[in-house]
Amino acid sequence: MEKVREVESLDQSALQGVARMFDVLAEPTRLQILQALAGGPKYVGELCDTLSAKQANVSKQLGILHQAGLVSRERDGLLVRYCVSEPMIFELCSLVCGKLRRDAEARIASMPQARRPRKR
């Protein structure tokens, strides 16, 4: 079993801040936006096309991400371009994806041989 790293003890205010950040990341559309911005800055219209989503919803989610300090925006005339302002978000997503992958592998390993999906 893997040893659990010691974590710094957080006061109530810090715990609430961490909970707010995870709350921001709990919305799939916001995660899709961050994923789309991983390739570089994009205008709202480009994000709408990429996500096949309505401008009002994309703008609302961008506002939440901006308020959380995860994206920054730059006005270009009438258009607004967004980019990721906190790259550590991708490290966090990678950690979560790794856990999900390990869980899936453990479930597959515990399946009876006859029911296991074939590797391609």
C-alpha positions in Angstrom: 0.0 0.0 0.0 1.3 3.5 -0.9 2.3 5.7 2.0 0.1 8.8 2.3 2.0 12.1 2.1 1.7 14.4 5.1 -0.5 17.3 4.2 -0.2 20.7 5.8 -3.0 21.4 8.3 -5.4 24.1 7.0 -7.5 26.4 9.0 -11.3 26.8 8.3 -10.8 29.7 6.0 -8.3 27.8 3.9 -10.5 24.7 3.8 -13.3 26.8 2.5 -11.1 28.2 -0.2 -10.1 24.7 -1.3 -13.7 23.7 -1.3 -14.6 26.7 -3.5 -11.9 25.8 -6.0 -13.1 22.2 -6.3 -16.7 23.5 -6.6 -15.5 25.6 -9.6 -13.9 22.5 -11.2 -17.1 20.4 -10.5 -18.8 21.6 -13.7 -18.0 19.6 -16.9 -18.4 22.6 -19.2 -15.8 24.5 -17.2 -13.4 21.6 -17.5 -14.1 21.4 -21.3 -13.2 25.1 -21.5 -10.0 24.6 -19.7 -9.2 21.7 -21.9 -9.9 23.8 -25.0 -7.7 26.6 -23.7 -4.8 24.2 -23.0 -3.8 24.7 -26.7 -3.6 28.4 -26.3 -5.7 31.5 -26.1 -9.1 31.5 -27.7 -11.9 33.9 -28.4 -15.4 33.3 -26.9 -16.7 32.4 -30.4 -14.0 29.8 -30.9 -14.8 28.2 -27.6 -18.5 28.1 -28.5 -17.6 26.3 -31.7 -15.2 23.9 -30.1 -17.7 23.0 -27.3 -20.8 23.2 -29.5 -22.3 25.4 -26.8 -24.3 28.6 -26.6 -22.4 31.9 -26.2 -24.4 32.8 -23.0 -23.4 29.5 -21.3 -19.8 29.7 -22.4 -19.5 33.4 -21.2 -21.1 32.5 -17.9 -18.7 29.6 -17.3 -15.7 31.8 -18.4 -16.8 34.4 -15.8 -16.7 31.8 -13.1 -13.3 30.6 -14.2 -12.0 34.2 -14.4 -13.4 35.0 -10.9 -11.6 31.9 -9.6 -8.3 33.1 -11.1 -8.0 30.2 -13.5 -8.3 32.1 -16.7 -7.4 35.6 -17.8 -9.0 37.7 -20.5 -7.8 40.3 -22.9 -10.0 42.6 -24.9 -9.4 42.8 -28.6 -11.8 45.5 -29.9 -15.2 44.0 -29.4 -13.9 40.5 -28.9 -12.5 39.0 -25.7 -9.8 36.4 -25.8 -9.3 34.0 -22.9 -6.3 32.0 -21.8 -5.3 29.8 -18.8 -3.7 31.9 -16.1 -3.0 29.0 -13.7 -1.3 26.1 -15.4 -1.2 24.0 -12.2 -4.8 23.2 -13.0 -3.6 20.7 -15.6 -1.4 19.0 -13.0 -4.4 18.7 -10.8 -6.5 17.2 -13.6 -3.7 14.8 -14.4 -3.6 13.6 -10.8 -7.4 13.0 -10.8 -7.2 11.2 -14.2 -4.4 9.0 -12.9 -6.6 8.0 -9.9 -9.5 7.2 -12.2 -7.3 5.2 -14.5 -5.9 3.2 -11.5 -9.5 2.6 -10.2 -10.6 1.3 -13.7 -7.6 -1.0 -13.9 -8.3 -2.4 -10.5 -11.9 -3.1 -11.4 -10.8 -4.8 -14.6 -8.2 -6.9 -12.8 -10.8 -8.0 -10.3 -13.2 -9.2 -13.1 -13.4 -12.9 -13.8 -11.2 -13.8 -16.8 -14.2 -14.5 -19.1 -15.7 -11.1 -18.6 -12.6 -9.0 -19.1 -12.5 -6.8 -22.2 -10.0 -7.8 -24.8 -6.9 -5.7 -25.4 -6.6 -4.4 -29.0 
